[in-house]
Amino acid sequence: MNTTTRKSLHIYYIAWLAIAGFYLYQYILRVSPGIMVVELRHAFKLTAEQFSSLGSIYLFSYSLLQIPLGFILDRIGVRKVVMMSIILCILGTLIFSFATHLWMLQLGRFLIGLGSAPAFICALKLVNDHLPEKYSGLFMGMTLSLGTLGALLSGKCMVTILELNGWQHSLNLCAAFGLVILVLAFIAIPKQTTVVDVQTNNLNQLRQGLSDIFKSREIIIYSIVAVSVYTPLCVLADLWGTAFLMEKYALSRAVSAELSLYLYGGLTVGSLLLPWLSMRWNKSKETILFCAMGIMISLFFLLYANNLHLWQLSMILTSIGVFCAAEMICFASAVQFSPKRHSGLTLGVVNTLNMLGGAIIQQFIGWYLDVKWNGEYGQSGERLYSADDLSAAFTFLIIIIFACNLLFLKLPKGKAITAQAIK
């Protein structure tokens, strides 16, 4: 039950808006390497595997906090976690901006991943603790939509700044924007956020909860399937989409960056639509399988069709984004096989496995491209990877989706996804 009185309700609406702004900000940082792929590979002479590490390290550090995050929030409150997280994002961005070696780029991405991890959960906790329960599903969708729209709309702006002032200046502006978000969060988020007694959830309960979760075949299967439908998003939108579109379709960097972020536009629509349809039809398993098939078909056309027009590329990438929103149904389905007392911990475990799986696949694709590299360099000294090699590397995504969804044969008929599970 929410603990907020009507009189102070407007304070927490403003606080939610500040945290949602932070969630938008971390999405801009998340997709930035994919937009400045040419500059980074040229400046640091990065191999495909080294460039992929900038995405996988972000995901590794992001996933580290997912399981303990609920315990941390309960003990020190939303305000302190948000403030520390924004500071970590700003610090990581500055280290990345002033980097002179690969390890500094990786350290910056590690800190950005750590700082980004609490953004969405902090927004949801504030909503659940202080806003009317009947609006919690709406605010969850609005929070996610703000973040993905931030990623979508930032593409053109960042490309313009890159071409005018260079990649380092664009990152310095991102750090400055982070300072603005930090000040807004400091002003808008009240100190009186819900904190529980340290004895309420101890380490023994955590260990027992993790043991129960990892013994559940259904939770593990839904976690693995979530990896398969999420990974195309993190591979194409966050890292390789711009480079692939430039190479295969001979598009400008500005157009390629904008097109690759259509994936997030599709995700915004799918995240609001698919869970509602799945709940309405009582077909969670079938909806996920349909989306997996949609991703595989869309990827096949993207990778192997020739002479696609811009509107066709836009439709394909948007469709992939919509289908990737099946990840949310995987989360909701996994929770239904968990005891209610472990629902938050279950979400943390599923998200951790999801992010770790995405990181491993990103790194594998980078390794594969380096193995297939024919020794050709571009005019700026960066390694060139052919469109055929990039298409072959991304074909692994289709194989992974197909293999993971075969695990559904091991599941009993799925339970209905209730409104409470989606919330």
Steps between C-alpha positions, in 0.01 A plus 500: 500500500631844413609706800447844350223742603304692238654824619855393416413297189609772257851493652544140396365560149781755459747257658394230254552742212857572622582127522343439160728776369795307642374186327487692171853630563651157558345377175681776310829387657416137427464545122781755454777252398288373212455855371870592525622163375712650219679750726573249776630229268720755323632679810590183690553261205243265654438148377142376484548305822644805679212718380250234607655506846367855544149357481560177690681671791205737536264204518722307742519789746129577452411143590721494811259723691169347396474235773620708801333819377173441681681447829708816448191707420317375807787600725612842374199622299436611144646851532851395602513219243393731217750771598791254520394337173493827306844591638635162382356562152657847480836371625495210253412735213789735584748211524375373165531848349858558615616141437836444335501119521247223452496413871382854577213463254409171667521650848271783393245257361522288816416801718219608265354148522512505881342845509227410250392179673272655770317752276196295400465316833521829694218644290286191559569497874398863537183430301414193706573667835348843447263522203147358464509127433252526213757706305805277558472316167456830316808654663707189426417530131555878502841460666612244243361712216691809614824306506461342159378825346811667643715246318298545180507881497863534609633341180473803272617744766808298586594447134474876438721579800746228398540635149539858620713458813625142529415207727674634811308827498170314457581289807592810699156640415348171620686543831369856528147375435558249779581784738166659415321170574695473828388846614138427406509169690651670805220758501207280398546173689398536865709354780200320645503190281414159636781317685460172686671354805832333414381181673197465273691326221822333604759304311347166595175603336691615193684169471179303547319712245777456241502126565125476442521705182787306340324170576199612295524361147230740379678814625830395343334418165320835486831671589678329210219581258512863619867509400414385148235766437699779668841446337413628147419834662826537692711378204341716230373809683782536753807401296502370143182627333645827370815336362299218338257735324784721377687202357216293352270775375758779436309745718641806673589474867219739597235297319643169625506617862142624477380176339673275754324684782162420343549177694434698817198665346357156433592388852306794644185396315548129568564548872164668538305279260628141527457444876145634478416271207663202670292562813181555301540180296651291781770386253837594647696204362339528157562876488870451576532231231324726248738786582804272474385392155444863407854594606654213301308587181572872535870437562519273196361774274728762658812288454441339162255709299652738249406850384263572785356851506524721809133449583548124482803514730301720738216248511732202552698664781187629670346153477805342662469753783132421549566125510794544741246632753410133557780524756248666736263205466789266589557702818132494594473127425808415706359684802188284491711192576654672802361530854358848553759574769775452239342688210743794513798270538375291206487808277856583606622150414323496162638843411851397610496188284351707217777759509779244544371302203491814286854591604636156411330501159627853425855390580463186288388703197803728536730196522342344191543819294869516592547137397339574160684830447697498174759760600335796326514849654293810433634844410513597868688186600207310651440134422243439230253214525306405190123502483508124446705444818272727701192317367656163584583619853146622561361172365608354835217704651247306294657169602500599869135609492395174337701284743384684812134485406523122459522499880128578508448133419618433857239730652152413618219714367570858612296670767301807415684827539303710741502877525686471830777294339551762231516771762 
